[in-house]
């Protein structure tokens, strides 16, 4: 453990004030002790020291003009973390909380998530501290164009292929791709998450949520159980949460919650998917309006959340699907979930559970699918979009969905078999981290000191 401790201590000195990044690194490195003890090549080749440092960090200003004619300035990022397995792949996040620490933690997680898919993609992440909420289409277009005025020179279909994330959907991808095409004169697959009109893939919008549920299904089936009849807590109300809820219904489960920045809906009869889609995909309003159509539901505003956690997780249920954002599920939340009889957690968001919460799940030996495994369906389908673009084909919804199922099953098997190999068959955190790390590390060794 001294080797790992020294690496983290050095990292905190060279990359100061990046708490989320340290959290992600410590979670992975703590799991790697068993494999580091059995393979001296990883230490001889300084794989740990190399893998925690991005290959390239791009930070830039993004000036744009608002509708009042005033010049606004935001900060843009692209962290190209590791290309041992293929071109950098990972989303762009537009949110006021974005900073170097968050982008680096997301990029670091992306390395191992992408490795677990078995597809030829490296890890990267990017974004800006720009808030699309409340902005006109014109303002969003001008911001996206300015953002790409710098980023275009660093991306390409065989170098770095960004996608969407929080605050970046098909509209933003469209504006960025248009400016990229204008600047380069190239019509190529440099972005994923595109509109179906011009190169996007069916199932991409649904993929992260669907994949998260498939992962839960495989965890349960491995123990002779199923999703049928299970009551499920879901956080968030974006693409991941909506399509987690949709797939849960399709597989016979009953999702009873969702949430946004205003509060939580708990609907004992089951969340009405049509109403949720109308509120969030069509009208784009707050969740408290759900009560207008469903007065039997309960709305818990943020102001009434417990001080030590999130109201979403304080309701009784069989399974939990954190699909909102990082560190949304605390140790106290985890203890309540376990005490209420929750038998499994499948993470749709990136690092949504604090490290203390993860320890509670592992100690209770409930089914726990960590984000880098359970939410890999989105990036996997992005790579399927890249494959379709490269071959100039369009696959059917059913064909892409079937490929997604196979990828998620292989991710589960890879993580569970690796966990069993190292003597902890219930610990998919250890299994996913070692499986992803081993693939990337071996490729780095074969490619030399670069």
Secondary structure, 3 states (H helix, E strand, C coil): CHHHHHHHHHHHHHCCCCHHHHHHHHHHHHHCHHHHHHCHHHHHCCHHHHHCCCCEEEEEEEEEECCCCCEEEEEEEEEEEECCCCCEEEEEEECCCCCHHHHHHHHHHHHHHHHHCCCCCEEEEEEECCCCCCCCHHHHHHHHHHHHHHHHHHCECCCEEEECECCECHHHHHHHHHHHHHHHCCCCCCECCCCHHHCCCCCCCCHHHHHHHHHHHHHHHCCCCCCCCCEEEECCCCHHHHHHHHHHHHCCCEECEEEECCEEEECCCCCCHHHHHHHHHHHCCCHHHHHHHCCCCEEEEHHHCCCCCCHHHHCCCCEEECCCCCCCECHHHHHHHHHCCCCEEECCCCCCECHHHHHHHHHHCCEEECHHHHCCHHHHHHHHHHHHHHHCCCCCHHHHHHHHHHHHHHHHHHHHHHHHHCCCCCCHHHHHHHHHHHHHHHHHHHCCCC
